[in-house]
Amino acid sequence: MAFRMRILVSRWSNCSSNSVVFKRRFSPMTWYNQQLEKSPLVVKSITSGVLFGVGDVIAQWIAKAKDDPFDWKRTRSATIYGTFIFGPLAHYHFNFIDWFTRSKLRLAGLRMAFVKMVIDQFTYWTPMANVLYLFTLPLLLGHDTGYAKDNVRRNLLPILKVNWMVWPLVQIVNFSFVPVAHQLNVALLVSLVWVSFLSWKTAHNPNKIR
């Protein structure tokens, strides 16, 4: 009897151990991190595309009237932009400012986070990224370059003003506490709100993008 009990306990222990391994093996976060290590550019680009698409869905859900049809073309364009344009560029941007501040300027801690934030927000990246979004999205929706230029002229300054009220603090926290491999993902998660604002802003005017 005791021998049979030991066998049952042993089998139960093995099953429990296998169950723990199974749970760990199929943890979504663990799997995502593994894919991120294997193919960081691809994973970040896909993540960017998904979040840009979701952000546009949220913006339309908030802004559209009850009887307005949902604009799937706009959501598709936002997803394409996030996947093939913003995601790859942002991947290289975050890697570059990390390399530059660590290897060239030899900074660390809060000083490094602050300099990263300044580069990110007040040099090339933030103005370029917003111009690129405002110019590219109309083209993806079938408008001509004249319309795209007018979209930049009409919306860039108001968007930058709101941007600089929000993103400097977000990026200081991001650059201070998050490993560089995940900094873009943290920015993209915060961007769910930001992209919703961008989509709303570029659509909420008399000549809204369609």
PEURBEL-V744896 format. One record per pair of residues at least 12 apart in sequence whose C-alpha atoms are under 10 Angstrom apart, sorted by sequence separation. I is the first residue (numbers start at 0). J is the second residue. If there is no record, write none. Layout:
<<I & J> <I & J>>
This chain:
<<59 & 71> <99 & 111> <100 & 112> <134 & 146> <135 & 147> <170 & 182> <173 & 185> <56 & 69> <134 & 147> <135 & 148> <137 & 150> <173 & 186> <56 & 70> <59 & 73> <97 & 111> <100 & 114> <133 & 147> <134 & 148> <136 & 150> <137 & 151> <55 & 70> <56 & 71> <59 & 74> <96 & 111> <97 & 112> <100 & 115> <132 & 147> <133 & 148> <134 & 149> <135 & 150> <170 & 185> <55 & 71> <58 & 74> <99 & 115> <131 & 147> <133 & 149> <134 & 150> <135 & 151> <169 & 185> <170 & 186> <56 & 73> <57 & 74> <130 & 147> <133 & 150> <134 & 151> <169 & 186> <55 & 73> <56 & 74> <96 & 114> <97 & 115> <100 & 118> <130 & 148> <132 & 150> <133 & 151> <134 & 152> <52 & 71> <55 & 74> <56 & 75> <96 & 115> <132 & 151> <133 & 152> <54 & 74> <55 & 75> <95 & 115> <96 & 116> <130 & 150> <131 & 151> <133 & 153> <166 & 186> <169 & 189> <52 & 73> <53 & 74> <55 & 76> <56 & 77> <130 & 151> <133 & 154> <134 & 155> <52 & 74> <55 & 77> <93 & 115> <96 & 118> <129 & 151> <130 & 152> <133 & 155> <51 & 74> <52 & 75> <54 & 77> <55 & 78> <96 & 119> <132 & 155> <166 & 189> <51 & 75> <52 & 76> <53 & 77> <54 & 78> <130 & 154> <166 & 190> <51 & 76> <52 & 77> <53 & 78> <129 & 154> <130 & 155> <49 & 75> <51 & 77> <52 & 78> <93 & 119> <129 & 155> <130 & 156> <48 & 75> <50 & 77> <51 & 78> <52 & 79> <92 & 119> <129 & 156> <166 & 193> <48 & 76> <49 & 77> <50 & 78> <51 & 79> <52 & 80> <165 & 193> <48 & 77> <49 & 78> <51 & 80> <52 & 81> <126 & 155> <129 & 158> <130 & 159> <47 & 77> <48 & 78> <49 & 79> <51 & 81> <52 & 82> <126 & 156> <129 & 159> <47 & 78> <48 & 79> <50 & 81> <51 & 82> <92 & 123> <93 & 124> <162 & 193> <46 & 78> <47 & 79> <48 & 80> <49 & 81> <50 & 82> <92 & 124> <126 & 158> <161 & 193> <45 & 78> <47 & 80> <48 & 81> <49 & 82> <126 & 159> <129 & 162> <45 & 79> <47 & 81> <48 & 82> <51 & 85> <125 & 159> <44 & 79> <46 & 81> <47 & 82> <48 & 83> <51 & 86> <89 & 124> <158 & 193> <161 & 196> <44 & 80> <45 & 81> <46 & 82> <47 & 83> <48 & 84> <88 & 124> <126 & 162> <44 & 81> <45 & 82> <47 & 84> <48 & 85> <125 & 162> <43 & 81> <44 & 82> <45 & 83> <47 & 85> <48 & 86> <125 & 163> <158 & 196> <43 & 82> <44 & 83> <47 & 86> <89 & 128> <120 & 159> <158 & 197> <42 & 82> <44 & 84> <46 & 86> <47 & 87> <88 & 128> <41 & 82> <44 & 85> <45 & 86> <125 & 166> <41 & 83> <43 & 85> <44 & 86> <45 & 87> <47 & 89> <120 & 162> <121 & 163> <158 & 200> <43 & 86> <44 & 87> <47 & 90> <85 & 128> <120 & 163> <154 & 197> <157 & 200> <158 & 201> <42 & 86> <43 & 87> <44 & 88> <84 & 128> <41 & 86> <42 & 87> <44 & 89> <40 & 86> <41 & 87> <43 & 89> <44 & 90> <85 & 131> <120 & 166> <121 & 167> <154 & 200> <155 & 201> <40 & 87> <43 & 90> <84 & 131> <85 & 132> <119 & 166> <120 & 167> <154 & 201> <39 & 87> <40 & 88> <42 & 90> <84 & 132> <119 & 167> <153 & 201> <40 & 89> <41 & 90> <40 & 90> <116 & 166> <117 & 167> <120 & 170> <151 & 201> <154 & 204> <39 & 90> <40 & 91> <80 & 131> <81 & 132> <84 & 135> <116 & 167> <119 & 170> <150 & 201> <153 & 204> <80 & 132> <115 & 167> <116 & 168> <150 & 202> <116 & 169> <117 & 170> <113 & 167> <116 & 170> <117 & 171> <77 & 132> <80 & 135> <113 & 168> <115 & 170> <116 & 171> <80 & 136> <115 & 171> <116 & 172> <150 & 206> <79 & 136> <113 & 170> <114 & 171> <116 & 173> <150 & 207> <77 & 135> <112 & 170> <113 & 171> <116 & 174> <150 & 208> <76 & 135> <77 & 136> <80 & 139> <112 & 171> <113 & 172> <115 & 174> <116 & 175> <76 & 136> <79 & 139> <111 & 171> <112 & 172> <114 & 174> <115 & 175> <146 & 206> <76 & 137> <110 & 171> <112 & 173> <113 & 174> <147 & 208> <76 & 138> <77 & 139> <109 & 171> <112 & 174> <113 & 175> <136 & 198> <146 & 208> <73 & 136> <76 & 139> <77 & 140> <109 & 172> <111 & 174> <112 & 175> <73 & 137> <75 & 139> <76 & 140> <111 & 175> <112 & 176> <133 & 197> <137 & 201> <75 & 140> <109 & 174> <110 & 175> <132 & 197> <133 & 198> <136 & 201> <73 & 139> <108 & 174> <109 & 175> <132 & 198> <142 & 208> <72 & 139> <73 & 140> <108 & 175> <109 & 176> <141 & 208> <142 & 209> <72 & 140> <107 & 175> <108 & 176> <129 & 197> <133 & 201> <140 & 208> <141 & 209> <132 & 201> <140 & 209> <137 & 207> <138 & 208> <137 & 208> <136 & 208> <137 & 209> <136 & 209> <97 & 174> <93 & 174> <97 & 178> <98 & 179> <97 & 179> <96 & 179> <94 & 179> <93 & 179> <94 & 180> <93 & 180> <93 & 181> <94 & 182> <90 & 179> <93 & 182> <94 & 183> <90 & 180> <93 & 183> <92 & 183> <90 & 182> <91 & 183> <90 & 183> <89 & 183> <90 & 184> <86 & 183> <89 & 186> <86 & 184> <89 & 187> <86 & 187> <81 & 187> <77 & 194> <77 & 198> <74 & 198> <73 & 198> <73 & 202> <58 & 191> <62 & 195> <50 & 184> <54 & 188> <57 & 191> <58 & 192> <61 & 195> <57 & 192> <58 & 193> <60 & 195> <73 & 208> <47 & 183> <51 & 187> <54 & 190> <55 & 191> <58 & 194> <59 & 195> <62 & 198> <63 & 199> <73 & 209> <43 & 180> <46 & 183> <47 & 184> <50 & 187> <51 & 188> <54 & 191> <55 & 192> <57 & 194> <58 & 195> <62 & 199> <72 & 209> <43 & 181> <46 & 184> <49 & 187> <50 & 188> <53 & 191> <54 & 192> <55 & 193> <56 & 194> <57 & 195> <58 & 196> <61 & 199> <44 & 183> <47 & 186> <48 & 187> <50 & 189> <51 & 190> <52 & 191> <53 & 192> <54 & 193> <55 & 194> <56 & 195> <57 & 196> <58 & 197> <59 & 198> <60 & 199> <70 & 209> <43 & 183> <44 & 184> <47 & 187> <50 & 190> <51 & 191> <54 & 194> <55 & 195> <58 & 198> <59 & 199> <62 & 202> <63 & 203> <39 & 180> <43 & 184> <46 & 187> <47 & 188> <50 & 191> <51 & 192> <53 & 194> <54 & 195> <55 & 196> <57 & 198> <58 & 199> <62 & 203> <39 & 181> <42 & 184> <46 & 188> <49 & 191> <50 & 192> <51 & 193> <52 & 194> <53 & 195> <54 & 196> <55 & 197> <56 & 198> <57 & 199> <58 & 200> <47 & 190> <51 & 194> <52 & 195> <54 & 197> <55 & 198> <59 & 202> <36 & 180> <43 & 187> <47 & 191> <50 & 194> <51 & 195> <54 & 198> <55 & 199> <58 & 202> <35 & 180> <50 & 195> <54 & 199> <35 & 181> <51 & 197> <52 & 198> <51 & 198> <32 & 180> <32 & 181>>
